[in-house]
Amino acid sequence: MPDRKTKRAAIYLRVSTANRTRPGDGFEQNPEVQEIPLRQMLQQRGWDLTRVYSDRMSGAKEDRPGLKSLMQDAKRGEFQVVLVWRFDRFARSIEQLVLALAEFRALGIDFVSCQEALDTSTPMGTVMFQLCGVFAELERSIIQERVKAGLERARAKGVTLGRPKTE
C-alpha cells in the first residue's frame, strides 16, 4: 500500500510523427527514449506512477488524445505531478503552455521537465519554465518562417504546390 504522502505522478510523452522513423535518416521517433529516464526520475523521487499518456503528432496540434486524457484526469485529481521529457514535448505555444500551467496550478498539480530540470513547485522553477516557453514559441516561429521561405522559393522556381486540381 503506497504511503499517503507519496506523490501520485503522471508521465506525458510526445513524438512529432506517427512514423517510427523518418524516411532516409533512420532517426527513430520512439517514446521510450523519453519514458525510461522519466520512470527513473519517478523512482529516485519516490513517486508513484499512475499512468503514462502518449501522443504521436505535432506539438502544434492542441487536440491531442493523450494530452486531452491527461487534462481530464488532472481535473479528476488522479495525480499531483506531471513529468515530461522536455516542455516542448508538452506544448509549443505560449498560450497552450500558460493555460495548462494555470490549470495545473489551480488543481494543485506540479509540473516537472526532466531535461530542463524545471519544477514548478519552486518559484525559480516557475519563472524558468515561463522563460523556456518563450523560447519554445520562438523555435516554432523560426520553423514556420523556414517552411514559408522554402515554399516561396519553390513557387518562384515554378513548382506546383498542393493537391492536384480535379476538374
Secondary structure, DSSP 8 states (H G I E B T S, - for coil): ---TTS-EEEEEEEES-SSSB-TTT--B--THHHHHHHHHHHHHHT-EEEEEEEEES-TT-S--HHHHHHHHHHHTT--SEEEES-HHHH-SSHHHHHHHHHHHHHHT-EEEETTTTEETTSHHHHHHHHHHHHHHHHHHHHHHHHHHHHHHHHHHTT---SS----
